[in-house]
Amino acid sequence: MLLAGAQGHVPQAAEVVIESPESTQATLWLPETTMVWGTITEDCFRMPVSDALVMFVDAMGLVIGSTMSSAEGRYQFRGLQPGSYGLVVVHRQHQPRALRVVATGVEPALVDVELTRRSLRFKGVVRDFDGKPFACVPVKLADGSGSELRETTDGAGQFSFCTVPLGIYSLIVGDSSAAPMRILLDRDHHDVQVILERRDRSMNRNHGTAERQLGA
């Protein structure tokens, strides 16, 4: 058995039969390999996505290799033979993305991928310690990038935000002086109950945060 390999090429093996004590020639063709690299970002804020799983799939649907994106959202994968592959990117807070990549073997292929965050409806209710609803209370939901969503509670003390991406947010209930609450929004936590202290029982306004409860 004759084995041959070189950096940047696919190793090959061939069976060689020696029929005489004289020298025997054998030729092996080593296909070149190429590299695919790029950056994984969110489609809304163009922020890099770290710890995304990047997989390469052949024509038979078999995963031939994978890598992870860095803190800057960058990835690279070496050792692909020239050809067409499926590129699949998976992240726990984003919808999976699949696209077709053609590796020529001449130059590294640059493939940037944008992911869309998974989203949910985030709703809640604001009550006082006696269980009575607070109406007309401002509610603000903010993420780490400075983006904000604003709502006001209805007559039943309820509020709702539609299509909120999964992630960690600051929830501020009441006026701007109210202390923000850290909220993890995922498949198991997308409802919230906020308990507020009613300073003046003759008024239906708040305004100091006392307690919060999360529930699925």
C-alpha positions, 0 to 999 in steps of 0.5 A: 500500500502506497500512502501520500499526503501534503499540506493543502491536499487530500491524502491518497492511498493506492495498492502497488504490486511489485512483480520484479526486483527492479524499480516500480513507478507509481503515480498518485494524484493529490487533489488540492483542498480549500478553505471557507471563512466568513462572519456570522452576524444578526440580521437586525443589529449586525452584531456578531454571533459567537458560539454558532455551530457551522457545519459542512454537508456533502451531496449525500447529506453527511456532515463532513466537518464543523467549526464554531464561530469566535467571539467576533463571529468569525469562522474558518474551515480548512480541508474541503475538496473542490466542489459544492457543499451545504453550509448549515449554521445553528445557534440556540437563540437564532433560527438555523440557516442553510445555504449552498457553497461552492469551493473552487480550490483556487482561493479561499471562499468568503461566505458571510451568514446573517441569522434571524433571532428566534422571537416570542410574544412577551406579555405580563400583568402589573398588580399591587400587593392586594392583587388589583391591576394597575392601568396606564402604567408605562412599560419599557423593554430594552436590550443591551444595544440601546433598542427599546420597546414601549407599551402601556398597561390596559385597564386589566393591568396587562401589557404585551410585546409581539415578536420579541427576539430571545435574549436578556432584557431590562424591564422597567415598569413605571416612571424612568426612576423605577429600578430596571429588572433583568429578564431572560426571554426564552421558550420557558420564560415569556410571561411576567407578573410585576407587583408594585406598591400603590403609594396613593390608594385613591389613584391608579398609578404607581410607582416603586417596584417591589417584586416580580415573578416569572412564569412560562 
